[in-house]
Amino acid sequence: MLDKLEQLNSECFTYYNYESNWWSLFDISFCESMNLDILKKCVAKYAVGYCDGSKLTVRPSLKSNAVMFEKNGERFWFHIEKWELE
């Protein structure tokens, strides 16, 4: 799934555009955010790029990718476990 997205520079992923409550931006509930099919639909529709989470200086993560989204003219990102998008 990530092979269809642009690989972004890690500097694009800042504290300013990190979103910990990301499911609300997609108008889904927290319970729905745990459903991989729903998550994959959000990625397919709104994701614009990604970066390996281990390369970030802000909130680095070895087991995830940072995925950047754009919705309603706003860019935001959050981590998605690598296995979730394989």
C-alpha positions in Angstrom: 0.0 0.0 0.0 2.8 2.4 0.8 4.4 1.8 -2.6 1.8 4.0 -4.1 2.8 6.9 -1.8 5.6 9.4 -2.1 8.4 8.9 0.4 8.7 12.2 2.3 11.6 13.9 4.0 11.5 13.3 7.8 11.6 17.1 8.4 8.0 17.2 7.1 6.8 15.4 10.2 6.7 18.1 13.0 5.1 18.4 16.4 2.8 21.1 14.8 1.2 18.7 12.4 1.2 15.5 14.5 -2.4 14.4 15.3 -3.0 12.0 18.2 -6.7 12.1 17.8 -6.6 11.3 14.1 -9.8 9.3 13.9 -11.9 12.3 14.7 -10.5 14.0 11.6 -11.8 11.2 9.5 -15.2 11.3 11.2 -14.9 7.8 12.6 -15.1 6.5 16.2 -12.1 5.3 18.1 -13.5 1.7 17.8 -13.7 2.1 14.0 -10.1 3.3 14.0 -9.1 -0.2 15.2 -10.6 -1.8 12.1 -7.8 -2.3 9.6 -10.1 -2.2 6.6 -11.4 1.3 7.7 -7.8 2.4 8.3 -6.7 1.2 4.9 -9.6 3.1 3.3 -8.5 6.3 5.0 -4.9 5.8 3.8 -6.1 5.1 0.3 -8.3 8.2 0.2 -6.2 10.8 2.2 -2.6 9.8 2.5 -0.1 11.9 0.5 3.2 10.4 1.7 5.2 8.5 4.4 8.5 8.2 6.1 10.1 5.3 8.0 9.3 6.1 11.7 12.9 5.4 12.7 14.2 8.4 10.7 12.0 11.0 12.5 13.5 13.4 15.0 10.0 14.1 16.4 8.4 11.0 17.9 10.6 8.4 16.3 9.4 4.8 16.2 11.2 1.7 15.0 8.1 -0.4 14.3 6.0 2.1 12.4 5.8 4.4 9.5 4.8 8.0 9.8 2.0 8.6 7.3 1.1 12.1 6.1 -2.5 12.9 5.3 -4.3 15.8 3.7 -8.0 16.5 4.3 -9.9 19.8 3.9 -6.7 21.6 3.1 -4.9 20.5 6.3 -1.9 18.2 6.5 -1.4 16.0 9.5 0.3 12.8 10.4 0.4 9.9 12.8 2.2 6.6 13.1 0.9 3.4 11.6 2.5 0.1 12.5 4.4 -1.4 9.6 2.5 -4.7 9.7 -0.8 -2.9 9.4 -0.2 -1.7 5.8 1.6 -4.8 4.4 
